[in-house]
Amino acid sequence: MHALSHGTTSTPTTIAVPPALSLPVIETAFPRQLHPFWPKLQERTRAWLLEMRLMPPDKVEEYADGLCYTDLMAGYYIGAPEDVLQAIADYSAWFFVWDDRHDRDIVHDRPAAWSRLRKRLHRALDSPGDHRGHDDPVVAGLADSVQRLYAFLPGGWNARFARHFHEVIEAYDREFHNRAKGIVPTVEEYLELRRLTFAHWIWTDLLEPSAGSELPDAVRRHHAYRKAALLSQEFAAWYNDLCSLPKELAGSEVHNLGISLITHEKLTLEEAITEVRRRVEECISEFLDAEQGALRLADTLDDGTVGGKETSAAVRACVGNMRNWFSSVYWFHHESGRYRVDSWDDRSTPPYVNNEAAGES
């Protein structure tokens, strides 16, 4: 299928979406938006990657724009103040670099290097101001981006974000050991782990500074809000699995819904692709119902008080951006060089990564 993308150029371009990955409902019912700050965002995140030494200059020059990391965030957090969106985009770019570092530490059998990094990331998350000048760019990059994120909302939000990301770091450690030992988690084990490694609650937390408001616990934990948030993230994680299955099979990965289905449910590759796609489509249809429930919640919060009106508006902004996540994730996977495994010289080695160990001092 050919689909119209309004992504990274001023004029629409036609992108060929493989039939197995095409989702007409996304293309018709989830119109794509892009934050007007996007061109500056891309430029500044590219400069930040260089400044923090997160990618070598030659790889930034050749690959950074084509990886479309800023496009993904600019299509998600619509309405965010520019400084908030910039901090989120830099943090997101850092997250991809960290993910690649984790992968290379596994591929090159560097458990000691990973263990050191894991401990340093936990410390940097708790005291980012003390780690912005760290010798390891991945540690310094987390500290820099997180310190900026912590400036936007009160301490309660910061503590929640830190708690959620500590859990993500530990989930990455479980992934490390699974891959090192060749352990493919069962489907249920994988789904639980994936909610952490994909950082479901981190990206959901970041909806709040984008909306300029920390939501009350009762609102965030309300079943209508939480269900819509979870479905938007599950869609993203499972669609990522669908698109990255060839890359991850080539790289001897063990963490992919398709791989768990093949290993533990004895599905063929074709059957696994069909099942992952079914789950993806189910997320979309269930979200459309959950979205209405979350918007009804927003209506009930507007009780005629100033605070009620502000909370209602913030919930509407967050739910609107949950919807934007569907189209942003969808187009990202067809525009980003991160998934063009067939064009790589070595299908198991992304050309944009640095294979060397870092942070050994």
C-alpha positions, 0 to 999 in steps of 0.5 A: 500500500502507498500512503501519504506521509506529512512527516519530515518535509514541507510537502507530502511524500508517498511512502510505500508501506508493506502490506503486512504492516499497513493499517488503513485505519491509522491512515484514515482515522488518526490524522497525523500532526507535527508540532510546529517546532519540529524543524528547530527540534531536529536541529537542536537535538542533532547539536545536543547529540554532538555536544554530549558525545552520544554519537560520533560526529560522522554518524550524526552527520550521516544518520541522525536526521534519517533516524527520525527520533525528533519526528516521533516526539514532534508527532506525539506531544502536540501543544507542548511548550518548546522547552518541554518538547526539546527536553523530551526529544533529547531524552528520547534520542538519548533513550535510543542511544542507550538502547543501542549501547545495551544491545552492543554490550550484549552482542559483544559479551560485556556484562561488566560494562553493562553492570557498571552502566546500570548502576551509574544510571540509577545514581544519575537518575536520583542526582542528575546535577552531580552526573552531567559532567560524567566521563561516560556520555550515556550517563551524562546524557541521561543526567542532562536531559532528566535534570531539564525534565525535572524543572517543569513540574513539582517534586511529586511528578519528579519522584514518580518519573524517577520511580518509573525509570528505575523500573525500566533500568532493571527491566533492561537488566532482565533483558540483558540476562535473558539474551545472554542466556538465550532465554525467550520469555513466555508470552505473558512474561514478555508482555509484562517485561515489554511494558517496562522496556518500552517505558509505557509509563514514562511516555505517559508521564511526559504527557503531563508537562506537555499539557502544563499540569501534574494530574491528580493521582485519582485522575491518573489512576482512574480506569478510563484514563489508565486504559486509554494510556495503556492501549496507546502504549501497547499499540506502539510496543506491539507495532514496533515488534511487528516492524522490527521482527526481521531485524531482531531475528537477524540479531538473534534477539529473544525479546519480541512478541512474535519470537515468544509466540513462535517459541512457546505457542509453536506458531510459524513465522507467518502465523506469529506475524498474523497474531501480532497484527491481530493484537495491534488492530485490537489495540486500535479498536479498543482505544477508540472506545477507551478514548471516549471514556477518558473524554467523559472523565474530562467532562466530569472534572469540569465542575465549574471551578477554576481548578476543575476546568484546568484539570479537565483541559489537561486531561483532554490534552493528554488524551488527545496526545495518546491518540497522536501516538498512534499515527506518530509511531506508525509513520516513524516505523516507515520513515526511520532508518532504524528499521531498514535492515535490508539496506544494512551491510550487516543485518545484525549490526546497525550502521549508526551504532558505535560498537566500542565499549564506553565508560570503562574508566 
